[in-house]
Amino acid sequence: MSIKTVLLAEDDPGHEALFRRVLPHAEVECQLVVVHDGVEALEYLFATGAYENRDAEDIPDLFLLDLKMPRMDGLQVLQVLRRVRGVDRQRLPPIIVLTSSDRHEDITQACELGAQSYICKPMSYPEFADAVCDTLEYWLGLNRGLPRDPRPPFRPRREQRFRSLWTGTDTRSWRRRCDNRPTRLASFRVDRYPPEAYRY
C-alpha cells in the first residue's frame, strides 16, 4: 500500500505538535504536510505562491481543516473549494473539519459548504489521540473515495450481464415481468440506458 498524504491546516503550534505525536500510532501509513492558514492551504492545493514548484497533480489523500486561522479562515477556504469542486471533483481530497469550535452555526455552514465531516477537538490528550487515529484509519483505510482515473477499467462481465438482460435469452421472461408492472416501467426506455451506462 502506498504512503498516504495528509494535509493539515492548523495555526496552533500546540495542536500541531499533538497531531505529530499521535500520527505514528494510527494503523495507516501516512505523511503529514502542515500549512498554517487558509491562504497557504489553497496555495498548496493549487500549487501556487510558495508552492508553485509542487506537482499540482499530486493531490493529498485527506485534508484536515481548522476553522479559526489567520488571513483566511476555514469557512472561507471551504467557500473557495466549493466552487472548484463543482468544476472538477477529482482535484480535491476529502475535507474534514477538525476544530475546537462546537458552535451550531459553524457546523451547519461547514457542512453546507462541502465538508465531508466535522470533528470537534477533544480537550484531553487520550481523547484527542483516539479522534485523530479513528479519523485517519477510516478516511485513509476503510473509505473508498471517487476514483481519480476519469476512465476506470472496463468490466466486461458486468456489461455482458446487462446485455443479456435487455437483448439476450432473458428477453421473454423480462417482458412477462414488465407486463405485470406497467405503471412502474412505463417511462423506462432501454435506449436511454444502454449497457455502456453501467460501466464503472
Secondary structure by P-SEA (a helix, b strand, c coil): ccbbbbbbbcccaaaaaaaaaacccccccbbbbbbccaaaaaaaaacccccccccccccccbbbbbcccccccaaaaaaaaaaaaacccccccbbbbbcccccaaaaaaaaaacccccccccccaaaaaaaaaaaaaaaacccccccccccccccaaaaaaaaaaccccaaaaaaaaaaacccccccccccccccccccc
